[in-house]
């Protein structure tokens, strides 16, 4: 069976905080700019093999955590109607860069169509808000 072509989206932001604090903020549903912060419903079990379900604007998103390295990396699967039944992967890393932290988010294996590409706008919306929690400057996607 021929696999459909996929795309990966990559986003980077500089955060005026430590990697540990950035990681903790990203996993906290009370922090603005995280996917966990908005929506009509959230079920969040942030541990390896833990499940999440997030309903936003009537659209369900769900997945499970596959890697959690406190202070440096979190990885989870991501499915929604916009992934068209395909399990995609979100990887978020936090790396110390001088007094700041480089946050990198890669969303991989998205369908190479308008639905997959729409994740670019969605992630940029979140990642414009999230750095403001640290009074950071945002760096655009490479």
N, C-alpha and C positions, 0 to 999 in steps of 0.2 A: 504494500500500500504506500503510495506516495504521500509524504508529509507536506502539508501546506507550508508556505514560507512564513517565517515569523520575524518579528523585529524586537530589538532590545532598546529601551529608553534609559538614558543615564542623566542624572541630575546631581549637581554639587552645590553645596552651600557652606560658607564659613560661619561658624557659630562662636560667639564670644563667651565660651565656657569650656569646661573640661569634657573629655570624651565620656566619662562616667555620668556627669550631670546631663549631658545631651542624650545619652542612651536612656537614662531614667525618665527624662521628659518625654521622649518619643513613645515610650511605653505607657505613659500616664494619660488616661482618658480625660483628665481635667485640664490638660494643656492644649491651648488653641494651636491649630496648625497640624495636629495629628489626625489621622483618619479616624481614630477612636473617639475624638472629641465631638464630632457632629453626627447628626443623623437621628432618625426616629427610634431606632432600637440598636442596642449593642450587647452582645454576649462575648466576653473576652476572658480567655483562660491562657495567659501568656507564659507557657512553659513548653518544652519540646513535646510534640504531639498534642499540645493543647489546641483547642478549636476557637475560631472567632466567627461571629456572624454580625454583620453590620448592614443595617437598612438605611439608605440615604436617598431622599427624593423618591421613595417607593421602589428603589432598585436594590435587590439583595446582593451582598458581597460576602464571600465566606472563604475559609481556608484553615490551614493548620500551621503551627509553628514547627519548623524543621531544624533550626539552629538558633541557639541563644547563648551568646558569649558576653556576659554582663560587661558593659562599658566599652565594647568594641564592635559587636556585630549581632544583628537579628535577621533571620531569614524566615519567610513564610510563603506558603502557596496562596494564590489569589484567583478566585473564580467569580464571575458575574456574567450577566447576559452579554456584556461587552467583550468577554473573552470567548464567547460562543461555545461554551462547554469545555474549553481547554483549560487545564490547570497551568497557570503561569507562576512565576516566582518573583517575589520582591526581596531584595537583599539591601539592607541598610548597614553601612559601616561608619564608624566614628574613629578618626585618627588625629592625634595631637599634631598641630602645626604651630610651633611657637606658642604664643599665649592663647591661641584659638583651637578650634576643632574643625577639621574638614569632615563634613557629613556627605556621604555619597549614597545615593539611592539608585539602584538598577532594577528595572522591571523587565524581566526577560521572558521570551517565548510568547509575546503577544501576537495575535493575528495581524498580518500585514494588510490591514484594510482600515476603513474609516473608524471602526469601533476600537481597534487596537491603538490606532494613532490618537484617538480622543483621550487616551490616558496621559498624553503629554500635557494637555491643558489642565486636566484634573490634578496631576502631581504638582505642576507649577503653581496652581492655586494654593495648595497646602504648603508648599515650600516657600511661598512668598510670606505666609503668615508665621510659620514655625520659628524662623530665626529672630523674629521680633521679640520672642520670649527672652532673648539674651542680648537684645539691643545690638544685633549683628548686622553686618552688611551681607547682602545676598549676591552670589555670583551666578550668572546665567549658565544654562546648559552649554556644554562644549559641543 
